[in-house]
Amino acid sequence: MASMINIRNLSIKCGRCNTYQTLTSFARREEWNVYTYECENGICDPGETRTLLEVPAELDEFARRDPGWRGGGRHGEMGEGGGES
């Protein structure tokens, strides 16, 4: 069995301005959960520095364990919502 991935344990930094990016949206694409991060510093153009983090849905602990977040489930279940936020 593969290890679970929890995006709360990751830091995403911009390669242009070297500041941390903020999670701005979530989407499901087939077997993947896709998290979008952007700079919120007013310097970087999100269209040029946006980061997409794709996590296999079956290994995505964040989407499974955070019931208060859109798409999150309870006690390891897959959430109902999802989609772009």
N, C-alpha and C positions, 0 to 999 in steps of 0.2 A: 504494500500500500504506500502510495506517495505521501509526502508531508503536505499539510495544509498550508496555504498562503494567506497571510493577513496583511492587507495593505496598511493597517495602522502601524505596522512594524517597519514601514519603508519611508524613506525620505526621497522626494523628487526635487531635483535642483535644475534650474535653467542653465543650459550650456552657454547662453549668451551673457546673462547678467550675473550668474552665479548666486541667485537668491532662490529660496525654496518656493516651489509652486504650490497652489491651492487646488484641492479637488473641486471641480466645477460641475461635473455631470457623470452620470452612470447610464450604461445601455447594455442590453443583452444582444449578442450576435451569435446565433447558432449555439455552439458549445462553449462560448466564451462570455465572460463579463468584461466590459470595457469601461475603464475609468479615465476621465479626461482631466488633466491638470493644466492650469494656466498661471502665468505671472500676474500678480495684482499690484505691481509697483508703479504703473503708469509710464514705464520706460519701454518695455517690450510690447511688440504687436502680437497679440495672441495667435493670429493667423500664421505667424512665423515661428513662434516658440512653443506652441501648444504641444503637450505630451500625451500620448495615448498609452495606457498601461493595460495590456490584455492578460487576463488571468483565466485559466481553465475553470469553468463553472463548478466542476466537481471538486476542485481543490480550494475554492474561494471561501475561506472561513469568515471574512468580513461580511459578505452578502448573506451568508447563512446565519450568522450569530448576532447580528445587530437588528433586533426587531423594530427599533425606532427609526431606522433608515429606510427610505423607499426601496423596496425589493428585498429587504431583510426578512429572515424567517425567525422562528423561535426554536430553541433547543436543537439546532443543527438542521432544521427543515429548510427547504428552499422557499424564498419569499414569493409573494404573489405579484407585487407591483412591477417595478423595473421601468424600463423605458427611459428616454432622455428626461433629465430634470431641468 
